Amino acid sequence: MLDPHALPPNLSHGAAVHPEARPAARLTWDSREASPEVAFVALPGEKMHGNAFVQRALEAGAPFVLTDLDVPRAVRVPDAQAALFAWARHERAKNALVVGITGSAGKTTAKSYAAAALDAHFMPVYNTMPAIACFLIEYGASARPLVVEMGIDRPGEMAELMALVRPDVGVVTTIGPAHLEQLGSVEAIVREKGGILAGTRGLVGAQAAAFYTGADSYGFGDVTYAGDDLVLTPRGATFTYGDVLVELPLAARVQAEAAVLGLRLAQEAGLHLPDAAERLAQVQVPGGRYRVHPGRYTVIDDAYNASPVAVTAALDALKTQAGGGRTGRRISVLGRMLELGPTERALHAEVGAYARECADLSYGVGVYARELGERASRTVPELLEALRREVRDGDVVLVKASRGISWTPDKRAQEGVGLDVVVDALLRWRDGQD
């Protein structure tokens, strides 16, 4: 429990704790999650300050609120965000093994598999600074390791994350064009993400190894720590690590590489590798991260986010899923990739050309639909109509795009991106629910 009356020394001297403040099970910066078990942290936002929602959190029964306001159950501090981060740094110092993971793609997958192998606590979906701070406060004192996803989209952000998380092991999964609007170039991405390797131990995925000469690498092939005898089929991936057989249902190469990372971390932590391999076989990645839905036709839900390197990896995986031809066709459904800067049209065209090589049918949707697929739809409703007419038993359909809101190139309108609705529709049709 998080006791506001027993704050760490680096926080308690500047805090005034209301006598009615109570211990909480965890913290949130979203007032909608506040409850009698969940305390609220009032943080500055892009449009509004969390202080505007303090009363809502109190009415929801929040045990305490971290704020600069003089209200009931307040832990009153001059700066709630600074206090949150100070508290997180104190709790993180109690843990013996913290793994930080970054990369242009595959962070969430690597996090899931590393945590399973280590039997660790791991970050939920959100990977913002406040989310990481709340996670460290809740789990920092645990005897189990911690695995933290450390995504960045602007210069200097990794340095801020490193000061907060101080990972014992830093991992870079992949490097490629992503968040170019803020980071500017692949070279800048290499430099910024490489900051995670400045800790005690650094590891990089096979694809990222070319960017970090001398760093220990993991995966398959010419790497420092390799899995062997990788076999990829529509049923999943199998390989060996040392004398341990690893079987990953409905997984592709990206998941297998993440499993190698997990096994190496488990090995360095002195854990029993056969047990770690059993935990790896049970991993369920969050929705939208290469989740395979088998049935009359198979839907691969990879719609949470997209970058050129991530889409290329997903298309490589698609090639293992079906044999082609009129039955068992491979179908790619791709939407816009965000934050690619002035070269975005060319990057979409490169990805679309690869989709045409890997898939029997390729669909594109949105402003770069023609670049992304041989069958182009301006809107998602148009795309859904086309797919409903085309998809048949035996097909394998990959759905991938970035999620969010972006200005179209002419700056006159906004385009909503996110193809999770396409995944939902395909599954409903397949299962006779619509």
Secondary structure, DSSP 8 states (H G I E B T S, - for coil): -B-GGG--HHHHTT-EE-TT---BSEEES-GGG-BTTEEEE--B-SSSBGGGGHHHHHHTT-S-EEESS--TTEEE-S-HHHHHHHHHHHHHTT-S-EEEEE-SS-HHHHHHHHHHHHT-EE--S--SHHHHHHHHHHHTT-SS-EEEE----STTHHHHHHHHH--SEEEE----S-SHHHH-SHHHHHHHHGGGGGSSEEEEETTGGGGSTT-EEEEESSSSEEEEEEEEETTEEEEEETTEEEEEET--HHHHHHHHHHHHHHHHTT--HHHHHHHHTT----TTSSEEE-SSSEEEE--S---HHHHHHHHHHHHTT---SSSS-EEEEE----S-GGGHHHHHHHHHHHHHHH-SEEEEESTTHHHH-SEEESSHHHHHHHHHHH--TT-EEEEE---EEEE-TTSSSEEEE--HHHHHHHHHHHTT--
